[in-house]
Amino acid sequence: MRFATALLLLSSLEVVVAHVGHPDWQLKTPKHAPGLHAFHAAKQQESLADRRADAAVLLWNDEAQLTFNVNPKTGGSLTGKYPAYTFTQPLDHFDPSNNVTFEQRYWFSTKYYKPPSHRKEGEKTVVYVLDSGETNAEGRLPYLDHGILDILAGATGGISVVLEHRYYGKSYPPRSVISPPGPYWDSDAMRFLNNTQALEDSANFVRQIKFPGVEEDLTGGPNKTRWISYGGSYPGARSAHLRVLYPELFTGAIASSAVVQAIEDYPEYMYPIARGAEASCAQAIQAAVAGFDSIAVPLSKAARHEQRDAFLEIMGTPNLTHVADLANLWAAPLGSFQALNWDASISSQPFWDSFCGNITAATDRSAQLMRQGNAHNLSLPKETYQYAAFIRDNFADDCLRETQGTAQASVADLCFGTYNYTDARQTTTLNAGHSWVFQTCQTWGYFQSAPPEPTPGHPAGPKLISSLIDHNYSTEVCRQGYLPGKHYNLPAHPNISEVNALGGFALSTTNLALIDGQYDPWRPACAHSEEYAFGGARSDTLERPFKLIPDCWHHCDENSLPVAQRDNEPPRIKAIHQEQVEFVKHWLHMP
């Protein structure tokens, strides 16, 4: 069953495994199959029905990252502290004949706000709005409570807002009024999810919002209240685009890990992982995958089929129909790298350390699998068996045990198969995965595939996933998961030019900060891209801040510690937060 959520990204992306895409999970609202985001024991305890409902291809994004980057001590308590409000948005901003609306959720804090009676004569206030991007915005509330919004508002006396993106969380129209008849979120029902409409949502919000309990008119515009947009990953690109397209509404924007360049095929996602991981771990991943491909890829000879079947038996998946689905499962641990964080309480570090530790050293399980392989005359490196043991222990065996005795012809296909698109086509409850994959197919791309074969003069990057994860495999969900509708068909290829026409790697304007992490898997699509932008060949100024955070990952400036604990932040994080306050004050002409 091949449908999942994305960690690509940016969402800037929240992610699906064949689409290791967006850029941002920091995610866990939708269900995930074991081969995607089941990195914690809690994930392994999900019901079988939940786990197999979303079997998918690689699409890492923010939604996926949020699976890791949620502090259990605070993450669930903030919805009580910050109630959700709604703002009525037109479903179609550009067709006056369409009178359908939906309620867009938002949350706000007036913790540091000073009403006019408490301000000096001529003193203005500021509103900071964080774009939640491709996930349920409730997961962004820590940034309102004690993250980047709290830092900036505290330094300047402003109001902070988290704004939910259309078609995510609970910010979407009744399906029945936009695509009758039928209960499914099909192509017709999804057709109003696009960049143009979503950007206008944010602009319309700024023009018309009236905050409950706040008497002052805080709407934006010329000679009105100043607004600054913040976004990380896919929302980071949106923040940059809002500053470019609506300069009269947004005084400034901070674009963190902003995927400013849309890219259809994105093998580069893996390159910063190889650069940032310990050398022994990166080497072990590549050696393991090379061993996998030595059996799985060249299938022209009967002997190769025999070896492939023997390897599938070693993996506990002898009846798996498509070996590419096993390759997809093998890629699952890699998405946890983007969820590394300087704050140990929300970092994926324990999982990543376990992964690297197990694939770089022999275990009883890997020794057992090696003996099985030797009995079948398989000539594989030790790293392949060590990687296989980790996948079995952490992903495969749990689902395979639970599905024994089912009527399914292949238990392995039930757990890890991605070629049955019934669930994607028959989605009755909108979820972040369904929405983000639609956006990647429509506009953004970021299909995470293996790198091309290198030749002299045409180098390729590190190979951390199997060659079986190619363009065709990664994009099949677009062709089969969202069938042509009466009113809308997805394009044959994502319309990446729509995004890149706004500047792409060269995107720049005054009062726009571009901030990236040194080892962010989304950095190759950001302004600090080593592959396409010389690593960031720009000057860093107060008017056009351009920051690269050393030894950091995906929008790692977005989170912070509570005020009383901020002295405990690492020096590089304290530095970037101080610099953000400095340049924002410069934009606002504050001392």
Backbone torsions as a table, in degrees:
resi	resn	phi	psi	omega
1	MET	NA	109.2	-168.4
2	ARG	-103.8	72.6	172.8
3	PHE	-146.7	131.2	-179.0
4	ALA	-150.7	-170.2	178.7
5	THR	-101.3	168.1	-177.3
6	ALA	-102.4	143.0	165.4
7	LEU	-120.0	14.2	176.2
8	LEU	-42.0	-55.9	-179.3
9	LEU	-171.1	-124.0	-163.7
10	LEU	-32.2	-36.4	-131.6
11	SER	30.4	18.5	-144.1
12	SER	57.5	11.2	-87.3
13	LEU	-99.6	NA	NA
14	GLU	NA	107.5	-96.8
15	VAL	-132.2	152.5	172.7
16	VAL	-112.3	148.5	-172.7
17	VAL	-71.0	-30.0	178.1
18	ALA	-85.7	-10.5	-176.3
19	HIS	-113.9	30.6	-170.9
20	VAL	-30.0	72.0	-165.0
21	GLY	-120.6	171.4	-151.2
22	HIS	37.6	-176.3	-163.9
23	PRO	-94.5	-40.6	-167.8
24	ASP	-115.5	NA	NA
25	TRP	NA	80.6	131.9
26	GLN	-86.8	51.4	-155.9
27	LEU	-133.6	142.6	173.1
28	LYS	-160.5	19.5	178.0
29	THR	-72.6	-48.7	179.2
30	PRO	-77.3	165.8	175.0
31	LYS	-74.2	154.0	178.2
32	HIS	-137.4	146.8	174.9
33	ALA	-78.6	158.5	-177.5
34	PRO	-55.9	-31.0	-177.8
35	GLY	-76.2	0.0	-177.7
36	LEU	-111.4	-81.7	-169.2
37	HIS	-118.4	21.3	-178.4
38	ALA	-82.2	62.3	-173.6
39	PHE	-89.4	-20.7	-178.4
40	HIS	-105.3	159.5	177.0
41	ALA	-59.9	-33.9	178.8
42	ALA	-59.8	-38.3	178.3
43	LYS	-65.1	-35.8	-178.1
44	GLN	-70.7	-15.8	-179.8
45	GLN	-91.7	0.1	177.0
46	GLU	-62.8	155.1	178.1
47	SER	-64.3	152.2	178.9
48	LEU	-58.5	-40.9	-178.5
49	ALA	-60.9	-41.4	179.6
50	ASP	-65.2	-42.1	-173.7
51	ARG	-71.7	-35.9	-175.4
52	ARG	-86.4	-10.1	-178.3
53	ALA	-70.0	-20.6	-174.9
54	ASP	-122.7	27.1	179.3
55	ALA	-52.9	133.5	-172.4
56	ALA	-150.8	177.6	175.8
57	VAL	-94.6	164.2	-175.9
58	LEU	-58.8	119.8	176.5
59	LEU	-151.3	72.1	-178.0
60	TRP	-72.2	132.4	176.8
61	ASN	-152.1	-165.2	-176.8
62	ASP	-67.1	-35.1	-179.2
63	GLU	-58.7	-43.6	-179.7
64	ALA	-68.7	-36.6	-177.9
65	GLN	-66.1	-33.3	-179.2
66	LEU	-63.6	-18.6	176.4
67	THR	-58.2	-39.0	179.4
68	PHE	-87.0	-46.6	-167.7
69	ASN	-83.5	48.3	174.8
70	VAL	-125.4	121.6	178.1
71	ASN	-82.3	115.3	-177.3
72	PRO	-62.4	-17.0	-179.7
73	LYS	-77.9	-24.5	-175.6
74	THR	-127.5	-25.4	-169.7
75	GLY	-58.1	-37.8	-174.9
76	GLY	-87.9	-8.8	-173.3
77	SER	-95.0	-11.4	-170.0
78	LEU	-80.1	-20.0	177.7
79	THR	-66.4	-25.5	174.9
80	GLY	-76.8	-35.0	-179.3
81	LYS	-74.6	-35.5	-178.5
82	TYR	-121.2	97.8	-179.5
83	PRO	-68.7	151.7	178.0
84	ALA	-84.6	138.4	172.3
85	TYR	-117.6	167.3	178.8
86	THR	-130.7	151.5	178.6
87	PHE	-127.0	129.2	-176.3
88	THR	-77.9	121.3	-179.9
89	GLN	-115.6	143.8	169.4
90	PRO	-67.2	140.2	174.8
91	LEU	-65.5	-38.9	178.8
92	ASP	-124.5	109.3	-178.3
93	HIS	-72.5	-15.1	-168.1
94	PHE	-116.2	3.5	177.8
95	ASP	-125.0	98.1	-177.3
96	PRO	-60.0	-22.1	-178.8
97	SER	-77.0	-13.4	179.3
98	ASN	-94.3	109.5	-176.7
99	ASN	-101.6	15.0	178.3
100	VAL	-73.6	138.3	177.3
101	THR	-127.6	168.3	172.1
102	PHE	-144.5	161.8	-179.1
103	GLU	-97.5	117.0	179.1
104	GLN	-93.6	125.5	-177.0
105	ARG	-80.7	148.0	172.4
106	TYR	-151.2	159.6	178.0
107	TRP	-131.8	147.2	179.3
108	PHE	-146.8	159.4	179.0
109	SER	-129.9	132.1	175.7
110	THR	-109.1	23.2	-176.4
111	LYS	-52.1	-38.9	-176.1
112	TYR	-111.7	4.5	-175.4
113	TYR	-72.9	136.5	174.5
114	LYS	-115.2	120.0	177.5
115	PRO	-65.9	165.6	-177.2
116	PRO	-52.6	-35.2	-177.6
117	SER	-67.1	-17.4	-179.0
118	HIS	-106.7	7.9	-179.7
119	ARG	-110.0	157.7	176.6
120	LYS	-68.4	158.7	178.8
121	GLU	-60.2	128.8	-179.8
122	GLY	83.3	-6.6	-178.9
123	GLU	-76.2	129.5	179.8
124	LYS	-103.8	159.6	174.9
125	THR	-102.5	179.3	-178.3
126	VAL	-142.3	148.1	176.6
127	VAL	-119.0	130.2	176.1
128	TYR	-105.5	126.2	-179.6
129	VAL	-120.5	123.5	178.9
130	LEU	-98.0	122.5	178.2
131	ASP	-79.6	123.0	-174.6
132	SER	-80.3	-19.3	176.0
133	GLY	67.9	-145.0	-167.4
134	GLU	-86.6	54.0	179.2
135	THR	-161.4	166.4	170.8
136	ASN	-62.4	124.2	-171.9
137	ALA	-68.1	-14.7	177.3
138	GLU	-58.6	-29.0	178.5
139	GLY	-69.6	-11.8	179.3
140	ARG	-94.6	-2.5	-175.4
141	LEU	-62.3	-30.2	174.8
142	PRO	-57.5	-29.8	179.0
143	TYR	-72.0	-26.3	175.5
144	LEU	-76.5	-38.8	-174.0
145	ASP	-78.4	-47.4	-176.1
146	HIS	-148.5	23.7	178.9
147	GLY	-107.8	-147.9	-173.3
148	ILE	-61.2	-35.8	178.6
149	LEU	-64.1	-41.0	179.9
150	ASP	-65.7	-37.9	179.2
151	ILE	-63.9	-49.7	-175.8
152	LEU	-69.7	-43.9	179.6
153	ALA	-65.7	-37.9	178.8
154	GLY	-63.7	-32.9	-178.1
155	ALA	-81.6	-20.0	-172.9
156	THR	-127.3	-1.4	177.8
157	GLY	75.1	31.6	-175.3
158	GLY	-101.0	-179.4	174.3
159	ILE	-100.0	144.7	179.7
160	SER	-115.8	141.4	-177.4
161	VAL	-136.1	140.2	166.8
162	VAL	-112.2	123.9	-176.2
163	LEU	-115.3	125.8	-178.3
164	GLU	-81.7	141.7	-178.6
165	HIS	-78.2	143.4	176.2
166	ARG	-56.9	143.2	178.7
167	TYR	71.9	16.7	174.6
168	TYR	-130.1	157.1	-178.3
169	GLY	59.2	-116.6	177.3
170	LYS	-120.4	17.5	-176.8
171	SER	-98.5	74.0	179.4
172	TYR	-153.6	157.9	-177.7
173	PRO	-79.8	163.9	171.7
174	PRO	-60.9	127.1	-176.5
175	ARG	-59.0	-35.1	-174.0
176	SER	-64.1	-24.7	-176.7
177	VAL	-88.3	-9.1	-179.3
178	ILE	-114.8	-15.3	-178.4
179	SER	-151.4	56.6	176.8
180	PRO	-78.6	155.6	-8.6
181	PRO	-90.6	-174.3	177.7
182	GLY	98.7	152.2	-173.5
183	PRO	-95.5	4.6	-166.3
184	TYR	-99.7	148.9	172.6
185	TRP	-85.8	76.7	-176.4
186	ASP	-92.0	-171.2	-177.3
187	SER	-58.1	-40.0	179.4
188	ASP	-64.4	-42.2	-179.1
189	ALA	-68.8	-26.7	-177.7
190	MET	-90.6	-3.3	-167.5
191	ARG	-65.9	-18.5	179.1
192	PHE	-90.4	5.5	172.9
193	LEU	-92.9	98.3	178.0
194	ASN	-153.4	167.1	-174.9
195	ASN	-60.5	-44.5	-174.8
196	THR	-61.8	-46.9	179.8
197	GLN	-65.8	-42.1	-176.4
198	ALA	-67.9	-38.0	176.6
199	LEU	-65.5	-39.5	178.7
200	GLU	-68.2	-29.3	173.3
201	ASP	-55.0	-49.4	-177.9
202	SER	-64.0	-42.3	179.4
203	ALA	-64.1	-43.1	-179.7
204	ASN	-64.2	-38.0	177.1
205	PHE	-60.2	-46.8	-178.5
206	VAL	-64.6	-37.1	-178.3
207	ARG	-70.2	-29.4	-166.1
208	GLN	-126.1	-6.5	-172.4
209	ILE	-64.3	139.7	171.3
210	LYS	-125.0	109.1	-175.9
211	PHE	-74.0	128.1	178.1
212	PRO	-57.2	131.4	178.2
213	GLY	84.0	-2.1	179.1
214	VAL	-113.1	116.2	-175.9
215	GLU	-76.6	-30.6	-175.5
216	GLU	-67.1	142.5	173.2
217	ASP	-75.9	111.6	-177.4
218	LEU	-110.3	16.6	177.4
219	THR	-66.3	154.3	-177.4
220	GLY	-95.5	165.9	179.8
221	GLY	144.1	175.9	179.2
222	PRO	-55.2	128.6	179.0
223	ASN	62.3	24.2	178.2
224	LYS	-119.7	-161.7	-177.4
225	THR	-64.2	141.4	179.2
226	ARG	-85.0	134.8	179.1
227	TRP	-121.5	140.5	175.3
228	ILE	-127.6	128.1	-179.1
229	SER	-94.6	139.6	172.7
230	TYR	-126.6	138.2	174.7
231	GLY	-152.3	150.6	177.7
232	GLY	-124.8	124.9	179.5
233	SER	83.5	-126.8	174.5
234	TYR	-57.0	-46.1	175.2
235	PRO	-61.3	-26.3	175.8
236	GLY	-64.2	-42.6	175.6
237	ALA	-62.4	-40.2	178.9
238	ARG	-62.5	-41.5	178.9
239	SER	-61.9	-43.0	177.4
240	ALA	-61.7	-41.9	-178.9
241	HIS	-67.9	-35.3	177.7
242	LEU	-63.5	-39.8	178.5
243	ARG	-66.2	-36.8	-179.8
244	VAL	-72.1	-43.4	-173.0
245	LEU	-86.8	-27.7	-175.8
246	TYR	-129.9	59.1	-177.6
247	PRO	-64.3	-22.8	179.3
248	GLU	-74.7	-17.7	-179.8
249	LEU	-101.1	-34.4	-175.4
250	PHE	-112.9	109.8	178.9
251	THR	-63.2	-31.5	179.7
252	GLY	-161.7	172.6	178.8
253	ALA	-152.5	142.9	174.7
254	ILE	-114.7	116.2	-176.5
255	ALA	-110.9	101.9	-176.9
256	SER	-99.1	131.7	-177.1
257	SER	48.0	39.4	-173.0
258	ALA	-77.5	120.2	179.1
259	VAL	-81.8	78.8	-173.9
260	VAL	-74.3	-16.2	178.8
261	GLN	-113.2	118.8	172.8
262	ALA	-79.1	136.1	-175.4
263	ILE	-136.8	126.3	-175.5
264	GLU	-65.9	-58.7	177.1
265	ASP	-101.4	131.8	-170.3
266	TYR	-131.0	63.1	173.6
267	PRO	-65.3	-19.4	-177.6
268	GLU	-63.3	-15.2	177.1
269	TYR	-53.2	-35.6	-174.9
270	MET	-79.7	-19.1	-170.9
271	TYR	-65.6	-46.5	177.5
272	PRO	-65.0	-25.9	176.6
273	ILE	-63.4	-46.2	178.9
274	ALA	-64.4	-34.1	179.8
275	ARG	-73.9	-36.2	-172.9
276	GLY	-91.5	-22.0	179.0
277	ALA	-74.0	159.8	172.5
278	GLU	-57.6	143.5	-175.2
279	ALA	-56.8	-39.0	-178.7
280	SER	-65.8	-35.5	179.8
281	CYS	-71.5	-46.8	179.4
282	ALA	-60.2	-40.6	179.3
283	GLN	-66.5	-39.7	-179.6
284	ALA	-65.0	-40.7	177.9
285	ILE	-59.2	-48.2	-176.8
286	GLN	-66.9	-38.3	177.8
287	ALA	-65.9	-40.8	179.4
288	ALA	-63.4	-44.2	-179.3
289	VAL	-67.6	-37.8	176.9
290	ALA	-60.9	-40.7	176.3
291	GLY	-64.7	-42.8	177.1
292	PHE	-56.7	-49.9	-176.3
293	ASP	-68.7	-26.2	179.4
294	SER	-63.0	-23.1	177.9
295	ILE	-102.7	-42.5	-170.1
296	ALA	-79.4	-29.6	-172.4
297	VAL	-85.2	-53.4	-177.0
298	PRO	-83.4	96.6	-174.2
299	LEU	-108.6	20.7	-175.1
300	SER	-77.2	-21.0	-177.3
301	LYS	-107.6	147.7	-178.9
302	ALA	-58.6	-37.0	-179.7
303	ALA	-60.6	-35.9	178.8
304	ARG	-65.7	-38.7	176.6
305	HIS	-61.5	-41.0	179.4
306	GLU	-63.6	-42.2	178.7
307	GLN	-66.9	-40.1	177.8
308	ARG	-60.9	-46.6	-179.3
309	ASP	-62.5	-37.5	177.9
310	ALA	-65.3	-39.0	180.0
311	PHE	-69.1	-39.1	176.2
312	LEU	-61.0	-36.1	177.4
313	GLU	-66.0	-41.2	177.2
314	ILE	-60.6	-35.9	179.5
315	MET	-79.2	-3.0	-178.5
316	GLY	77.2	15.8	-176.8
317	THR	-126.4	54.0	-173.1
318	PRO	-63.9	-24.0	-176.8
319	ASN	-104.3	15.0	177.8
320	LEU	-65.3	125.1	-173.5
321	THR	-69.9	-41.9	-174.9
322	HIS	-119.5	117.7	-179.2
323	VAL	-62.3	-27.1	178.4
324	ALA	-59.6	-29.1	177.9
325	ASP	-68.3	-30.9	174.0
326	LEU	-70.2	-39.2	175.6
327	ALA	-60.8	-38.7	177.6
328	ASN	-62.8	-43.1	178.1
329	LEU	-62.7	-40.4	179.9
330	TRP	-61.7	-28.4	-178.4
331	ALA	-76.8	-12.9	-171.9
332	ALA	-54.9	-43.3	-176.7
333	PRO	-64.6	-22.4	-171.1
334	LEU	-67.5	-28.7	-179.4
335	GLY	-65.8	-19.5	-179.9
336	SER	-68.0	-17.3	-178.6
337	PHE	-63.8	-40.0	-178.3
338	GLN	-70.0	-16.0	179.3
339	ALA	-91.9	5.8	171.1
340	LEU	-62.5	146.4	-176.9
341	ASN	-151.8	151.8	178.5
342	TRP	-66.5	-22.7	177.9
343	ASP	-89.7	109.1	-174.3
344	ALA	-60.6	-25.7	-176.0
345	SER	-71.4	-17.6	179.7
346	ILE	-123.6	5.3	-175.0
347	SER	-84.4	152.5	174.0
348	SER	-86.2	13.3	-175.5
349	GLN	-54.0	-44.0	-179.9
350	PRO	-59.1	-41.4	178.7
351	PHE	-67.1	-45.5	-178.3
352	TRP	-62.1	-41.8	178.7
353	ASP	-63.4	-40.1	177.7
354	SER	-63.2	-44.2	178.8
355	PHE	-58.7	-53.6	-177.8
356	CYS	-63.9	-40.1	-180.0
357	GLY	-62.5	-37.9	-176.8
358	ASN	-78.0	-29.2	-178.3
359	ILE	-89.5	-8.1	179.1
360	THR	-104.0	0.3	-179.7
361	ALA	-145.0	149.4	-179.9
362	ALA	-71.1	144.3	173.9
363	THR	-127.0	169.3	177.6
364	ASP	-58.3	-38.8	-178.2
365	ARG	-68.3	-43.5	-179.6
366	SER	-66.0	-35.2	177.2
367	ALA	-64.6	-38.7	177.5
368	GLN	-62.8	-45.3	-179.8
369	LEU	-66.1	-35.0	178.4
370	MET	-65.0	-39.3	177.6
371	ARG	-62.8	-39.6	176.4
372	GLN	-62.2	-43.0	179.8
373	GLY	-63.9	-42.5	178.7
374	ASN	-62.1	-35.5	178.8
375	ALA	-64.9	-25.2	177.9
376	HIS	-98.6	9.7	179.3
377	ASN	61.8	33.3	175.5
378	LEU	-81.9	133.7	178.5
379	SER	-107.1	88.9	-175.5
380	LEU	-126.3	148.1	177.0
381	PRO	-69.1	156.4	-178.7
382	LYS	-59.0	-31.8	-178.7
383	GLU	-63.0	-32.7	179.1
384	THR	-65.1	-41.4	178.6
385	TYR	-69.3	-37.4	179.4
386	GLN	-67.2	-39.2	176.0
387	TYR	-66.5	-43.5	179.8
388	ALA	-60.4	-40.6	179.8
389	ALA	-63.6	-40.4	179.3
390	PHE	-65.1	-43.9	179.6
391	ILE	-62.1	-42.9	-180.0
392	ARG	-64.6	-45.7	-175.9
393	ASP	-69.2	-32.0	-171.8
394	ASN	-106.6	-16.0	-176.2
395	PHE	-131.9	-52.1	-165.3
396	ALA	-80.0	-50.5	-167.6
397	ASP	-62.4	-36.4	-177.6
398	ASP	-59.9	-48.7	-179.8
399	CYS	-68.5	-40.6	-178.6
400	LEU	-62.6	-37.2	177.7
401	ARG	-65.9	-43.8	-175.2
402	GLU	-68.9	-24.6	-176.6
403	THR	-94.5	-2.5	178.6
404	GLN	-59.0	137.7	178.2
405	GLY	88.2	1.1	177.3
406	THR	-76.6	166.7	179.9
407	ALA	-79.7	-8.0	-179.5
408	GLN	-61.8	135.0	-179.9
409	ALA	-60.8	-40.8	179.5
410	SER	-123.3	111.5	176.6
411	VAL	-59.9	-38.6	-179.9
412	ALA	-62.3	-40.2	177.8
413	ASP	-65.0	-36.4	179.2
414	LEU	-62.4	-38.7	-178.9
415	CYS	-80.9	-44.2	-166.5
416	PHE	-124.9	-2.5	-178.7
417	GLY	-67.4	143.7	-178.1
418	THR	-126.1	17.2	-175.1
419	TYR	-105.3	3.2	176.1
420	ASN	-106.3	110.5	-173.2
421	TYR	-97.7	17.5	-178.5
422	THR	-58.6	-43.7	-177.6
423	ASP	-64.3	-39.3	179.1
424	ALA	-66.2	-43.1	-178.2
425	ARG	-70.9	-27.6	-174.5
426	GLN	-111.9	38.4	176.7
427	THR	-71.6	115.2	179.9
428	THR	-99.6	-23.1	177.4
429	THR	-115.4	115.9	-176.4
430	LEU	-63.5	134.1	177.4
431	ASN	-136.3	165.6	-174.8
432	ALA	-62.0	-36.1	179.6
433	GLY	-62.4	-45.8	-179.4
434	HIS	-61.9	-41.0	-178.1
435	SER	-71.0	-43.7	-175.9
436	TRP	-69.7	-40.6	178.0
437	VAL	-60.5	-40.3	176.6
438	PHE	-57.8	-43.9	-179.5
439	GLN	-65.7	-37.3	179.1
440	THR	-68.4	-38.9	178.3
441	CYS	-68.6	-34.1	-175.6
442	GLN	-80.7	-42.1	-167.4
443	THR	-137.3	-46.3	-162.6
444	TRP	-91.3	-32.0	-177.5
445	GLY	77.0	-122.2	-177.5
446	TYR	63.3	38.1	177.5
447	PHE	-76.2	110.9	-172.6
448	GLN	-81.7	107.4	-176.4
449	SER	-124.9	172.6	177.9
450	ALA	-68.3	153.2	178.7
451	PRO	-68.9	157.1	177.5
452	PRO	-67.7	159.9	176.4
453	GLU	-68.0	127.5	-178.7
454	PRO	-75.8	146.6	172.8
455	THR	-136.8	159.7	178.7
456	PRO	-54.2	126.6	-177.6
457	GLY	88.5	-9.4	178.8
458	HIS	-134.2	76.1	-176.4
459	PRO	-70.7	159.7	174.9
460	ALA	-127.4	166.2	-179.3
461	GLY	-90.3	-175.3	179.7
462	PRO	-59.1	142.8	-177.9
463	LYS	-104.2	101.2	-177.3
464	LEU	-104.7	-9.6	176.8
465	ILE	-131.3	161.2	-174.7
466	SER	-66.7	150.4	175.1
467	SER	-64.3	-15.7	177.6
468	LEU	-68.6	-21.5	175.7
469	ILE	-85.7	82.3	-177.5
470	ASP	-110.3	-175.4	-177.1
471	HIS	-59.2	-44.6	-176.7
472	ASN	-63.3	-44.0	179.5
473	TYR	-64.3	-43.6	-175.1
474	SER	-70.2	-26.0	-174.8
475	THR	-104.2	0.0	-178.8
476	GLU	-61.0	-30.5	178.7
477	VAL	-60.9	-31.6	178.7
478	CYS	-67.7	-41.6	-176.8
479	ARG	-76.7	-34.4	-173.2
480	GLN	-105.5	-23.9	-176.9
481	GLY	-84.9	-22.5	-177.9
482	TYR	-132.3	86.2	-175.1
483	LEU	-71.3	156.4	178.1
484	PRO	-54.6	137.0	-179.4
485	GLY	-107.4	-173.7	178.2
486	LYS	-75.1	-34.4	-174.6
487	HIS	-109.6	-17.5	-173.3
488	TYR	-152.7	138.4	172.0
489	ASN	-125.1	137.5	172.6
490	LEU	-64.9	146.6	176.9
491	PRO	-68.3	160.0	178.6
492	ALA	-63.0	-31.4	175.8
493	HIS	-134.5	148.2	178.5
494	PRO	-59.8	141.9	-177.7
495	ASN	-82.9	69.4	-175.5
496	ILE	-65.4	-21.8	-179.6
497	SER	-63.7	-26.0	178.4
498	GLU	-61.4	-39.8	178.0
499	VAL	-76.9	-48.3	-171.9
500	ASN	-69.1	-21.3	176.5
501	ALA	-65.8	-17.0	179.9
502	LEU	-85.0	1.6	175.5
503	GLY	137.7	-34.3	-179.9
504	GLY	56.6	-138.8	-178.8
505	PHE	-61.5	-24.5	-177.8
506	ALA	-91.2	2.9	-175.6
507	LEU	-56.3	127.8	-178.9
508	SER	-163.1	141.5	171.6
509	THR	-161.2	169.4	178.8
510	THR	-66.8	152.8	178.4
511	ASN	56.1	35.0	173.1
512	LEU	-125.7	116.9	178.3
513	ALA	-98.2	132.0	176.4
514	LEU	-115.6	116.8	-173.4
515	ILE	-126.9	129.1	-178.7
516	ASP	-134.4	161.0	176.0
517	GLY	-100.0	143.4	-174.2
518	GLN	-56.6	-40.0	-174.5
519	TYR	-113.6	25.1	179.0
520	ASP	-69.0	125.6	176.2
521	PRO	-59.9	-16.1	177.3
522	TRP	-93.4	-3.2	-179.9
523	ARG	-56.3	-37.0	178.8
524	PRO	-60.0	-18.0	177.3
525	ALA	-103.4	7.3	-177.3
526	CYS	-106.7	175.1	-176.8
527	ALA	-67.1	-19.3	176.4
528	HIS	-94.6	21.7	-178.0
529	SER	-57.4	127.7	174.7
530	GLU	-76.6	-28.3	-177.3
531	GLU	-78.7	-35.5	-169.4
532	TYR	-126.8	-6.1	-177.6
533	ALA	-136.2	27.4	177.1
534	PHE	57.5	26.9	178.3
535	GLY	77.0	-0.6	179.8
536	GLY	113.3	65.4	-176.0
537	ALA	-87.4	65.8	179.7
538	ARG	-138.8	157.6	173.7
539	SER	-81.9	147.7	177.8
540	ASP	-102.5	113.6	-178.8
541	THR	-129.0	168.4	177.3
542	LEU	-66.6	-33.9	179.7
543	GLU	-75.4	-34.0	-178.8
544	ARG	-133.8	73.1	-177.9
545	PRO	-61.7	138.9	-176.8
546	PHE	-142.4	97.8	-167.9
547	LYS	-119.6	135.4	171.8
548	LEU	-118.7	116.0	-177.1
549	ILE	-84.4	119.9	-178.2
550	PRO	-68.1	147.6	176.0
551	ASP	48.9	50.2	-179.0
552	CYS	-139.4	171.0	-169.3
553	TRP	-124.5	-127.1	-170.3
554	HIS	-87.5	123.0	-176.0
555	HIS	27.0	57.4	-176.0
556	CYS	-81.0	3.6	171.0
557	ASP	-88.0	-11.1	-170.9
558	GLU	-73.2	-33.2	179.9
559	ASN	-97.1	157.8	179.3
560	SER	-148.5	-180.0	174.4
561	LEU	-100.3	159.9	173.9
562	PRO	-54.4	154.7	-172.5
563	VAL	-50.1	-44.5	-175.8
564	ALA	-67.7	-16.1	-176.6
565	GLN	-110.2	3.0	-171.3
566	ARG	-66.5	-20.5	175.5
567	ASP	-66.6	-15.4	-179.9
568	ASN	-87.5	-2.7	177.6
569	GLU	-67.2	148.7	176.8
570	PRO	-59.7	150.1	-177.7
571	PRO	-53.2	-39.3	-177.3
572	ARG	-68.0	-28.7	179.2
573	ILE	-80.3	-42.0	174.5
574	LYS	-59.0	-38.3	-178.5
575	ALA	-64.8	-46.2	-177.4
576	ILE	-67.4	-36.7	178.3
577	HIS	-66.0	-40.0	177.5
578	GLN	-65.3	-39.4	179.0
579	GLU	-66.9	-35.9	177.9
580	GLN	-65.0	-42.3	176.5
581	VAL	-61.6	-41.2	-178.3
582	GLU	-63.0	-48.7	-176.2
583	PHE	-75.8	-28.8	175.8
584	VAL	-66.7	-41.9	176.3
585	LYS	-61.4	-36.5	177.0
586	HIS	-63.6	-43.4	178.3
587	TRP	-60.6	-37.2	-175.4
588	LEU	-89.0	1.0	-178.8
589	HIS	58.2	44.4	178.1
590	MET	-107.5	146.8	179.3
591	PRO	-70.1	NA	NA
